Amino acid sequence: MTENINKLGAFKKLSLGMAAGAATLFATAGSAFADEINSGDTAWMLTSTALVLLMTIPGLALFYGGMVRKKNVVAMATQNFAIVALMSVLWMIIGYSLAFSDGGALNAYVGGFSNVFLAGLTVDSVSGTIPESVFMVFQMTFAIITPALITGAFADRMKFSSMLVFMGLWMVLIYAPICHWVWGGGFLGGDGVLDFAGGTVVHINAGIAGLVACLVLGPRKGYGTENMAPHNVVLTMIGASLLWVGWFGFNAGSELAADGRAGYAMVVTQIATAAAALAWMFAEWIVHKKPTLLGLCSGAVAGLVAITPASGFVDPMGSLWIGIAAGVICFIASTAVKRALGYDDALDVFGVHCVGGIVGAVLTGVFATMAVTGADSAVGGIDGNWGQVYIQLKGILATLVYSGIGSFVLLMIVKIFFGLRVTPQEEVEGLDISLHGEVVQ
């Protein structure tokens, strides 16, 4: 039964629930599932934690830094580095408690305060077969990269101070509750929503927040008339490569054990990513007559996003179809749809992360299978349980509504008290020199 764990609660209890007339996996908060530390599992989780942190710095910093104009590279890297520090402290103070402790009467929606400042976390605390300290810091890296993803949507135009305030509030009030809904014993996990490594919690959550942020701030000065091409796509490729490698910790690490299911998650992650990169490349080749390095990188990230919720539930053939769908659909969302609607999502956070997350979450409901999960009855549509697709849609909608509205409210509060946007002169000059006094030579 160990391989069936879906990381809900604090990896402390496994149960099977019935949804839409068929079995689906969910976990509930409760007593420890195992009370002995496994050294192999612990070593793998220590490695996975480092891999996920690598995704943000330097991975995401390089990926985003290469896509902005040269005058904003330092600002992009500074935002990512500062977010790593800020989220680490906030997760220790309050985030972990809100996401993974028992919220009492409100437990369906948010955790409680029993683990504030990591109260109760000792050297001997165990979560499943690993130290709870390792589980806590592994989850910390998820809380770091999720808000960092949002920065790509409003690149080149938000005040650094306002960004810090917004991101701090967003992680505590938006990310932590949604994390609890799915993985901490909340209502979405209880309803059977399948999200192995963060399709809803991370990508749809960050993607819709990014769209709201870019709409609230408005387009960059000169958007649509000036050349805003990436200044260095090779940096972007290096960043995408680090994301690709780090994602194995993201997905395979979410099994929380060094076992066959973790290995399978690694396999399907590789297949979906490669398929999406090729699908985006060929779509771009057909439409724009040239395949680009940026397109390959964007397609790979779209595939990584889409396989994230499915990685512990689908087989290689399912991952292939998920990758192809993500590559084509995210390409359309980031080009034709974006142009038609006219919003300035600078680095396509919505088109890649929100849309890719939705594709992955829906197709998890289609391709999740008993052969991978080890369940005794149908899991996804391919097994005959098409009701799982409806359950997945419920998780998607809940995340879109709460994160979208919540992000708008937080942005308005920050705007009233601190202002959101740099001055036109600072924006033209570039955020590197105007906000940080540093430039790339």
N, C-alpha and C positions, 0 to 999 in steps of 0.2 A: 504493500500500500504506500510505501514511502514515495515512489515515483509519481503518485497521483496528486501530490501537494500542489496547490495553486497559490502559494505564498500569501494567503489571506490570514487575517489576524496577525500575530507576530510569529508565524510559522510554528504554532503551538498545538494545533489540533486539526485533524482531517475528518470530514464527514461527507457523505453523499446525500444530495438532495434531489427531489423530483421537480422538474420544470417542464411544462407543456407536454406532460405525459411521458417524458423520457428523462433518463438520468443525466444530470450535469454536475460538474465539480464545483464545490465551494467549501470554504473553511470557516470555522467560527473561532472566536476568541475563547480561550480556555486554558486548561492545564497543559503542561509541557507534553509534546508528542514523544519526545525522547529525553532522557535525563543524563545521557553520557555524550561527551564531546568526541566526535570522530575526527582524527587528525587529518585524514585525506580531505574530508569535506571542508574543514577549516582552512587548510592550505589553499584549496581551490577558491574559496570565498575571499580570502585575503588577496589572491591574485585578481579575481574578478573586480574587487573594489578598486584596486589600483588601475585596472583597465578602464573602468567607467570614469574615474577621475581624469584619466588621460584623454577622454573624449572631449572634456571641456577645455582643459589646459594641457597641452597646446592645441588639441584637435579642432575644437570649434573656433577658437581664437584665430587660427590660421585659415580655416574654411571661410569664415566671415570676413577676416581681414583681407584676404585676396580679392573678395568680390566688391569691396567698397573702393571709392576713389582714394588715391594716394594720400590726400590731405586728411583722411579720416581713419587711417590704419591704426595709429596709436590709440585713438579713442575707442575703437572696436576691441582691441586687445585689453585695454584698461578696464572696460566694462566687464569683460569675461573674467578677468583676474579678480576684480573687486567682488563680483558676484560669488565666486568660489569662497572667498573669505567671509563675506556677510552671511551667506546661507549656512555655512558650517557652524557659525556661532548661534544663529537663530534656530537651527535644527537642534542643537544641544540645549538651548534654553527652553523652547516651547514646541518646536515642530514635531519632534519624535513623539512627544507625549500626545499631542493632538491627533497624530496619525495612527498610533499603535497602542495607546492605552485604552482602558475601559471607560467609556463615556457615561456610564450609568443609564439614566432615563433617556439621554440623547445619543446613546451609542450607535443608533442606526445612522446618525449623521456626522458625528464628530467624537473624537476621543476625549479623555478627561485630562486632569492635571497631575496625575499621580507620578508621572515621570518627568515633571518639569525640572530643568537643570540636571537631567539624567538621574534623578532620585531613584534609588532602588537598583541601579545598575552597578554590579560589583564584578570583580575578577572572576567570580564563580558563577555568575548568571549564565544560564543556558537557554538558547532558543533553537529547538529542534536538536540537531546534532552539531551545532556550532556555538561558540560563545555569543551571548547576546550583544556584546560589544561589537563583534564583527558584523552581526546583522544590522545593528544600529548605524554603523558607519557606511555599510553598503547602501542602505536606504538614504543616507545623507548624500551620497553621490548622485542619486536620482533627484533629490531636492535641489541639488546644485545645478544640474544641466537643464532642468525643465525651465526655470526662469531665464537662464542664459540663452535658450533658444529664442525667446521672445525678442531679444535685442535686435535680431536681424530685420524685424518688420519695421522698426522705427529708426534704422541706421541713419546717421548723418544729421540728426535734428533734435534729439532730446537732451535736456540739461543733465549733466552727470549727477548732480545732487538729487534731482527729481527722480532720476532712474533708480538710485539707491533706495529712496523712500518707497517708491511704487513697488519695486521688486521685493523688498522686505515685507511689506504688507501683503503682497500677492502670495508669497510662499506660505505665510502663516494663515491667511484667511481664505485662500482659494486652493492652493496645492494640497496642504495638509488635510483639509476635510475630504477632498475628492480621493486622495490616497486612502483615507480611512474608509470611505464608501466601498472601495473595491478590495483592498488588501488588509484593512484593519478591523474587519468584523462588521462593516456597515451594510446598508440595505442593498447596494448593487451586488456585492459579493454574495449576500444571502439570497438574492433573487437568481443567482446562477450566472451572472455576467462573467465571461471568460476573457481575462486580460493577463496573459502570462508575465509580460515584462513592461507594460506601460503604454499600450495603444491609446487608451482613454486617459489614464492618469497623467501621462507625460505629453504625448504628441497632440491629441485633439485638444487637450487642456491648454498647452502652450500656443498651438496654432490659432485657436479662436481668440485668445488673448492678444496675440500679435495682430490679427486683423482689426480688432477693436482699437488697439493702440495706434495703428497707422491711420485709421479713419479719424480718430480724435485729434491727432497732431496735424493731420493734413499732409499733402504731398510735399516732397522736397522742393526747394526753390530751383526752378528751371526744369522740373520734371516734365518730360515729354518734348522738351525743346533742346535741352543740352545733352551732350554725350555723357552718360553715367555708366559707361562700361567698366567691368572689373579692371583694376589696375594691374593685377598679377594672378592669372589663372593657375600658374604653377603652384603658388602658395595655396590656392584653393584646393588643388589636387592633393597636395601633401596633407592638408587638413582633412579632406575627405578620406584619405587613406588611413589616417589615425582614427577617424570615426569608425571606419569599417572594422579595423582590428579591435578597437575598444569595445565595439558592439558585441563581440563574443562574450565579454564579461557582462554586458547588459542583459543579453538574452540567455546564454547558457548559464550564467551566474544566477539567474532568477529561479533556477531549480533549487538553489540553496544546498546542493549536494553534488559531489563528484560521482555521477552515476550515468547509466545509459541514456536517461532522458536528457541530461545536460549535453551529452555528446550528440544526440539527435537534434537538439535545439541549435547546436553549432552547425550541423549539416544543413538544415533548412534555412538558416540565416544566410549562409554562403550562397546557396542556390537562388534564393529570392533576390538577393542583392545583385548578383550577376545578371539575372534575367531582367530586372528592372533597368539596370544600366544599359543593356542592349536595347530594350524596348524604347526607352527615352531616346537613345541615339538614333535608332531607325525612324522613329516618328519625326524627330527633328530633321533628319536627312531627307525624308520625303517632303516635309513642309517647307523647310528653309534651304534645301539643296546642299547643305554642308553639315557633317557631323562635327560637333565641337567638344573640346575637353570639358568645358563647363557643363554641357549637357550630360556627358557621361557621369560626371561627379554628382550632378543633381539627381540623375536617375538612380544611381547607387544609393544615395541617401533616402530617396523615396522608397526604394525596396527595403532598406533597413527599417524604416519607419513602419511599413505595412506588415512586415513579418514579425514585428515586436509583440503584438498581442497574441499571435498565433504560434509562436516558436515552440511552445511546449505541448501543442495540441495537434499539429498537422504533420503529414508525411511529406517526403520530397516532391511528389507530384503536386500536392496541394500548394507547396511553397513556390513551385515553378509558376503556377497560374496566378498566385498572389503577386509575385514579382512582375510578371508581364502586365497585369492589370494596373498595378501601381505606377509602373513606368509610363504607360500610355495616358492614364487618367490624370496623373500629377503634371505631366507635360501640358496637357490641354488646360488644366486649371491654372498653371503658372504662366501661360502665354495667352491663348485666345480668350479665356474667361477673364483674366486679369485686365487685358486691354479693353474688353467690352464693358466692364464695370468701372474701369478708370481709377481704381484705388492704387496707392503707392506703397505696396508691401515690398520694401526695398530688396530684400534677399529671399523672397518667396516663402516665408514662414508658413503662411496659410496654405498656399498651394501644395507645398511638400509635406508639412507636418500635420496640419488639420485634415486635409483631403486624404493624404496617405494613411493617416491614422484611422479615418473612417473606412477607407477601402479595406484595410487590414482587419478592423474590428468586425465588419460585416462578413468578410470572407472567412474569418475564424469560425463564425457560426455555420458556414457552409462546409468547410473542409476539416474541422476538428473531428477526430476519429478515435474509436475505441482502441485501435491497434497501437496508437501512440500513448494515449492517456491511461490505458489499462482498465478503463471503466467496464462494468458488466453489461451495460446497455448503451443504446445510441447516444452519442454526444452531439454531433453536428448534423447538418443536412445530408452529407454524404452517407451517413449511417441511417438516415431516415428521420432524424429529429429536426425538422425544419423550424420547429418552434424556437430553437436556439437563435435563429436569425432575429426573431422578434425581441428576444431577451437582449441581444447585442445592440439592437436599435434603441432599446430603452436606456442602456448605458451611455450610448452616444448622445442621445437627446439630453439626458440629465447633465452630462458634462458640458455640452454646448451652452445650455441655458444658464447654468450656475456660473461657469467661468466667463461667459460672454457678458452677462449682466453685472456680475461681481467686478470684473476688470474695468468696465465702464464707470462704475461707481467709484472705484479706487482712483482711477485716472482723474475724475472730476474733483475729488477731494484734494489730490496732489496739485492739480491745476489751480484751485482756489487759494491754497496756502503757500505754494512754492512756485507756481508757474511750471509749464512743461517744456516749452520750446526755447532753444537758444535764439538770440537776436538774429535778424537777417544778415547783419554784418559778420557775426561769428560763423554763421552757416556758410557764407561765401568764402570767408577766410579759411575755413576748415576747423573741425573740432580739435585736431591735434594741437595746433598752436594756440587757438583761442581758449580752450578749456584746460589743456595740460602743459602747454609750453614746451612741447617736444615734437619733433618731426622725424620721419624716416628719411635718411640720407640716400 
